[in-house]
Amino acid sequence: MALRRFYNEIKGLKVKELPSYVKPMLSVDYAKKTVQRGLDNYHAKYIQTNSVDPLFHVCFGGMIFSYLVALPEERRHLEHQQHAKEHGH
């Protein structure tokens, strides 16, 4: 959705105008404001309505995080298994 909006905004610009349009979006202040706006929207949508969804978000986020942390070890284990299988161990 955000990419579509961004595309529609830059669609009418000329190539020479594009860097001056995009440059302010790459600043730290713009990123901070965007994150703050996202947190405000999340708070209004889930926290103020007493929704149980934030609990689900934390649970699934923790599961995904733990999977990503364990992934390199699992890949090493699978590579070792494949190597052992190829060499008849």
VEXPAZA-49413 format. One record per atom (N, C-alpha, C): residue number from 0; residue in three letters; atom name; z, y, x. Coordinates in steps of 0.2 Angstrom, whole numbers, plus 5000, padded with zeros to 4 digits. Each point is the difference from the previous one (the first is absolute). Layout:
BEGIN
{r NUM,ALA,CA,{Z,Y,X}}
...
REM end
This chain:
BEGIN
{r 0,MET,N,{5000,4994,5004}}
{r 0,MET,CA,{5000,5006,4996}}
{r 0,MET,C,{5000,5006,5004}}
{r 1,ALA,N,{5004,5000,5006}}
{r 1,ALA,CA,{5001,5006,5004}}
{r 1,ALA,C,{4993,5001,5004}}
{r 2,LEU,N,{4997,4994,5002}}
{r 2,LEU,CA,{4994,5001,5004}}
{r 2,LEU,C,{4994,5002,4995}}
{r 3,ARG,N,{5000,4998,4994}}
{r 3,ARG,CA,{4995,5003,4995}}
{r 3,ARG,C,{5001,5007,4999}}
{r 4,ARG,N,{5006,5003,5000}}
{r 4,ARG,CA,{5001,5007,4999}}
{r 4,ARG,C,{4998,5004,5006}}
{r 5,PHE,N,{5002,4997,5006}}
{r 5,PHE,CA,{4998,5003,5006}}
{r 5,PHE,C,{4992,5000,5001}}
{r 6,TYR,N,{4997,4995,4998}}
{r 6,TYR,CA,{4993,5000,5000}}
{r 6,TYR,C,{4997,5005,4996}}
{r 7,ASN,N,{5002,5001,4994}}
{r 7,ASN,CA,{4998,5005,4995}}
{r 7,ASN,C,{5001,5007,5002}}
{r 8,GLU,N,{5005,5001,5004}}
{r 8,GLU,CA,{5002,5006,5003}}
{r 8,GLU,C,{4995,5002,5006}}
{r 9,ILE,N,{4998,4995,5004}}
{r 9,ILE,CA,{4996,5002,5006}}
{r 9,ILE,C,{4992,4999,4998}}
{r 10,LYS,N,{4999,4997,4994}}
{r 10,LYS,CA,{4993,4999,4998}}
{r 10,LYS,C,{4996,5006,5000}}
{r 11,GLY,N,{5002,5006,4998}}
{r 11,GLY,CA,{4996,5006,5000}}
{r 11,GLY,C,{5001,5004,5006}}
{r 12,LEU,N,{5003,4998,5005}}
{r 12,LEU,CA,{5001,5004,5006}}
{r 12,LEU,C,{4994,4998,5005}}
{r 13,LYS,N,{4998,5005,5004}}
{r 13,LYS,CA,{4995,4999,5005}}
{r 13,LYS,C,{5004,4997,5006}}
{r 14,VAL,N,{4996,4997,5005}}
{r 14,VAL,CA,{5003,4997,5006}}
{r 14,VAL,C,{5004,5004,5004}}
{r 15,LYS,N,{4997,5006,5001}}
{r 15,LYS,CA,{5004,5005,5004}}
{r 15,LYS,C,{5007,5002,4997}}
{r 16,GLU,N,{5000,5000,4993}}
{r 16,GLU,CA,{5007,5002,4997}}
{r 16,GLU,C,{5005,4994,5000}}
{r 17,LEU,N,{4998,4994,5001}}
{r 17,LEU,CA,{5004,4994,5000}}
{r 17,LEU,C,{5006,5001,5005}}
{r 18,PRO,N,{4999,5001,5006}}
{r 18,PRO,CA,{5006,5000,5005}}
{r 18,PRO,C,{5005,5005,4998}}
{r 19,SER,N,{4998,5006,4998}}
{r 19,SER,CA,{5005,5005,4998}}
{r 19,SER,C,{5003,4998,4993}}
{r 20,TYR,N,{4997,4996,4996}}
{r 20,TYR,CA,{5004,4997,4994}}
{r 20,TYR,C,{5005,4995,5002}}
{r 21,VAL,N,{4998,4995,5004}}
{r 21,VAL,CA,{5004,4995,5002}}
{r 21,VAL,C,{5006,5001,5005}}
{r 22,LYS,N,{4998,5005,5004}}
{r 22,LYS,CA,{5005,5001,5005}}
{r 22,LYS,C,{5007,5002,4998}}
{r 23,PRO,N,{5001,5004,4994}}
{r 23,PRO,CA,{5007,5001,4998}}
{r 23,PRO,C,{5003,4994,4997}}
{r 24,MET,N,{4996,4995,4998}}
{r 24,MET,CA,{5003,4993,4997}}
{r 24,MET,C,{5003,4996,5006}}
{r 25,LEU,N,{4998,5001,5006}}
{r 25,LEU,CA,{5003,4996,5006}}
{r 25,LEU,C,{5006,5003,5003}}
{r 26,SER,N,{5003,5005,4997}}
{r 26,SER,CA,{5006,5003,5003}}
{r 26,SER,C,{5006,4996,4998}}
{r 27,VAL,N,{5005,5001,5004}}
{r 27,VAL,CA,{5007,4997,4998}}
{r 27,VAL,C,{5003,5002,4994}}
{r 28,ASP,N,{4999,5007,4999}}
{r 28,ASP,CA,{5003,5003,4994}}
{r 28,ASP,C,{4997,4998,4994}}
{r 29,TYR,N,{4993,4999,5000}}
{r 29,TYR,CA,{4997,4997,4994}}
{r 29,TYR,C,{5002,4993,4999}}
{r 30,ALA,N,{5001,4996,5005}}
{r 30,ALA,CA,{5002,4993,4999}}
{r 30,ALA,C,{5007,5000,4997}}
{r 31,LYS,N,{5004,5004,5002}}
{r 31,LYS,CA,{5007,5001,4998}}
{r 31,LYS,C,{5000,5001,4992}}
{r 32,LYS,N,{4996,5005,4999}}
{r 32,LYS,CA,{5000,5002,4992}}
{r 32,LYS,C,{4997,4995,4996}}
{r 33,THR,N,{4995,4996,5003}}
{r 33,THR,CA,{4997,4995,4996}}
{r 33,THR,C,{5005,4994,4999}}
{r 34,VAL,N,{5004,4998,5005}}
{r 34,VAL,CA,{5005,4995,4999}}
{r 34,VAL,C,{5005,5002,4995}}
{r 35,GLN,N,{5002,5007,5001}}
{r 35,GLN,CA,{5006,5002,4995}}
{r 35,GLN,C,{4997,5000,4993}}
{r 36,ARG,N,{4994,5002,4999}}
{r 36,ARG,CA,{4997,5000,4993}}
{r 36,ARG,C,{5000,4993,4998}}
{r 37,GLY,N,{4998,4995,5004}}
{r 37,GLY,CA,{5000,4993,4998}}
{r 37,GLY,C,{5007,4997,4998}}
{r 38,LEU,N,{5005,5002,5004}}
{r 38,LEU,CA,{5007,4998,4999}}
{r 38,LEU,C,{5002,5004,4993}}
{r 39,ASP,N,{4999,5006,4999}}
{r 39,ASP,CA,{5001,5003,4994}}
{r 39,ASP,C,{4997,4997,4994}}
{r 40,ASN,N,{4994,4998,5001}}
{r 40,ASN,CA,{4997,4996,4994}}
{r 40,ASN,C,{5003,4993,4999}}
{r 41,TYR,N,{5002,4997,5005}}
{r 41,TYR,CA,{5003,4993,5000}}
{r 41,TYR,C,{5007,5001,4996}}
{r 42,HIS,N,{5003,5005,5002}}
{r 42,HIS,CA,{5007,5001,4997}}
{r 42,HIS,C,{4999,5002,4993}}
{r 43,ALA,N,{4996,5004,4998}}
{r 43,ALA,CA,{4999,5002,4993}}
{r 43,ALA,C,{4997,4993,4996}}
{r 44,LYS,N,{4996,4996,5003}}
{r 44,LYS,CA,{4997,4995,4996}}
{r 44,LYS,C,{5005,4994,5000}}
{r 45,TYR,N,{5004,4998,5005}}
{r 45,TYR,CA,{5004,4994,5000}}
{r 45,TYR,C,{5008,5002,4999}}
{r 46,ILE,N,{5002,5004,5004}}
{r 46,ILE,CA,{5007,5001,5001}}
{r 46,ILE,C,{5003,5004,4994}}
{r 47,GLN,N,{4997,5005,4998}}
{r 47,GLN,CA,{5003,5004,4994}}
{r 47,GLN,C,{4999,4996,4993}}
{r 48,THR,N,{4996,4995,5000}}
{r 48,THR,CA,{4999,4996,4994}}
{r 48,THR,C,{5004,4994,5000}}
{r 49,ASN,N,{5004,4999,5005}}
{r 49,ASN,CA,{5005,4994,5000}}
{r 49,ASN,C,{4996,4994,5000}}
{r 50,SER,N,{4994,5000,5004}}
{r 50,SER,CA,{4996,4994,5000}}
{r 50,SER,C,{5003,4995,5005}}
{r 51,VAL,N,{4998,4993,4999}}
{r 51,VAL,CA,{5002,4995,5004}}
{r 51,VAL,C,{4995,4999,5006}}
{r 52,ASP,N,{4994,5003,4999}}
{r 52,ASP,CA,{4995,4999,5005}}
{r 52,ASP,C,{5002,5002,5007}}
{r 53,PRO,N,{5004,5005,5002}}
{r 53,PRO,CA,{5002,5001,5007}}
{r 53,PRO,C,{5003,4994,5003}}
{r 54,LEU,N,{5004,4996,4996}}
{r 54,LEU,CA,{5003,4994,5003}}
{r 54,LEU,C,{4995,4995,5002}}
{r 55,PHE,N,{4995,4999,4996}}
{r 55,PHE,CA,{4994,4996,5001}}
{r 55,PHE,C,{4996,5003,5006}}
{r 56,HIS,N,{4999,5006,5001}}
{r 56,HIS,CA,{4997,5003,5006}}
{r 56,HIS,C,{5004,4998,5006}}
{r 57,VAL,N,{5006,5001,5000}}
{r 57,VAL,CA,{5004,4998,5006}}
{r 57,VAL,C,{5000,4993,5002}}
{r 58,CYS,N,{5000,4996,4995}}
{r 58,CYS,CA,{5000,4992,5001}}
{r 58,CYS,C,{4993,4998,5003}}
{r 59,PHE,N,{4995,5002,4996}}
{r 59,PHE,CA,{4993,4998,5003}}
{r 59,PHE,C,{4999,5004,5007}}
{r 60,GLY,N,{5002,5006,5000}}
{r 60,GLY,CA,{4999,5003,5007}}
{r 60,GLY,C,{5003,4997,5005}}
{r 61,GLY,N,{5007,4997,4999}}
{r 61,GLY,CA,{5003,4996,5005}}
{r 61,GLY,C,{4997,4994,5002}}
{r 62,MET,N,{4997,4996,4995}}
{r 62,MET,CA,{4997,4994,5001}}
{r 62,MET,C,{4993,5001,5004}}
{r 63,ILE,N,{4997,5005,4999}}
{r 63,ILE,CA,{4994,5002,5003}}
{r 63,ILE,C,{5001,5002,5008}}
{r 64,PHE,N,{5006,5004,5000}}
{r 64,PHE,CA,{5002,5002,5007}}
{r 64,PHE,C,{5002,4994,5004}}
{r 65,SER,N,{5004,4995,4997}}
{r 65,SER,CA,{5002,4994,5004}}
{r 65,SER,C,{4994,4996,5002}}
{r 66,TYR,N,{4995,4999,4995}}
{r 66,TYR,CA,{4994,4996,5002}}
{r 66,TYR,C,{4997,5003,5006}}
{r 67,LEU,N,{4999,5007,5000}}
{r 67,LEU,CA,{4996,5003,5005}}
{r 67,LEU,C,{5004,5000,5007}}
{r 68,VAL,N,{5006,5000,5000}}
{r 68,VAL,CA,{5004,4999,5006}}
{r 68,VAL,C,{5000,4993,5002}}
{r 69,ALA,N,{5000,4995,4996}}
{r 69,ALA,CA,{4999,4993,5002}}
{r 69,ALA,C,{4993,4998,5002}}
{r 70,LEU,N,{4995,5004,4998}}
{r 70,LEU,CA,{4993,4997,5000}}
{r 70,LEU,C,{4998,4999,5008}}
{r 71,PRO,N,{5002,5004,5005}}
{r 71,PRO,CA,{4998,4998,5007}}
{r 71,PRO,C,{5003,4993,5002}}
{r 72,GLU,N,{5006,4999,4998}}
{r 72,GLU,CA,{5003,4994,5002}}
{r 72,GLU,C,{4996,4994,4997}}
{r 73,GLU,N,{4999,5001,4993}}
{r 73,GLU,CA,{4996,4994,4997}}
{r 73,GLU,C,{4993,4999,5003}}
{r 74,ARG,N,{4997,5006,5002}}
{r 74,ARG,CA,{4993,4999,5003}}
{r 74,ARG,C,{5001,4996,5006}}
{r 75,ARG,N,{5005,5002,5004}}
{r 75,ARG,CA,{5001,4996,5007}}
{r 75,ARG,C,{5001,4993,4998}}
{r 76,HIS,N,{5004,4998,4995}}
{r 76,HIS,CA,{5002,4993,4999}}
{r 76,HIS,C,{4994,4997,4997}}
{r 77,LEU,N,{4995,5003,4996}}
{r 77,LEU,CA,{4994,4996,4998}}
{r 77,LEU,C,{4995,4999,5006}}
{r 78,GLU,N,{5000,5005,5004}}
{r 78,GLU,CA,{4995,4999,5006}}
{r 78,GLU,C,{5003,4995,5005}}
{r 79,HIS,N,{5006,4999,5000}}
{r 79,HIS,CA,{5003,4995,5005}}
{r 79,HIS,C,{4999,4993,4996}}
{r 80,GLN,N,{5001,5000,4994}}
{r 80,GLN,CA,{4998,4993,4996}}
{r 80,GLN,C,{4993,4998,5001}}
{r 81,GLN,N,{4995,5005,4999}}
{r 81,GLN,CA,{4993,4999,5001}}
{r 81,GLN,C,{4999,4998,5007}}
{r 82,HIS,N,{5003,5003,5005}}
{r 82,HIS,CA,{4998,4998,5007}}
{r 82,HIS,C,{5003,4993,5001}}
{r 83,ALA,N,{5006,4998,4998}}
{r 83,ALA,CA,{5002,4994,5000}}
{r 83,ALA,C,{4996,4994,4997}}
{r 84,LYS,N,{4997,5002,4994}}
{r 84,LYS,CA,{4996,4995,4997}}
{r 84,LYS,C,{4993,4999,5003}}
{r 85,GLU,N,{4998,5006,5003}}
{r 85,GLU,CA,{4993,4999,5004}}
{r 85,GLU,C,{5001,4996,5006}}
{r 86,HIS,N,{5006,5000,5004}}
{r 86,HIS,CA,{5001,4996,5006}}
{r 86,HIS,C,{5004,4994,4999}}
{r 87,GLY,N,{5001,4998,4994}}
{r 87,GLY,CA,{5003,4993,4998}}
{r 87,GLY,C,{5007,4999,5001}}
{r 88,HIS,N,{5004,5006,4999}}
{r 88,HIS,CA,{5007,4999,5001}}
{r 88,HIS,C,{5004,4999,4994}}
REM end
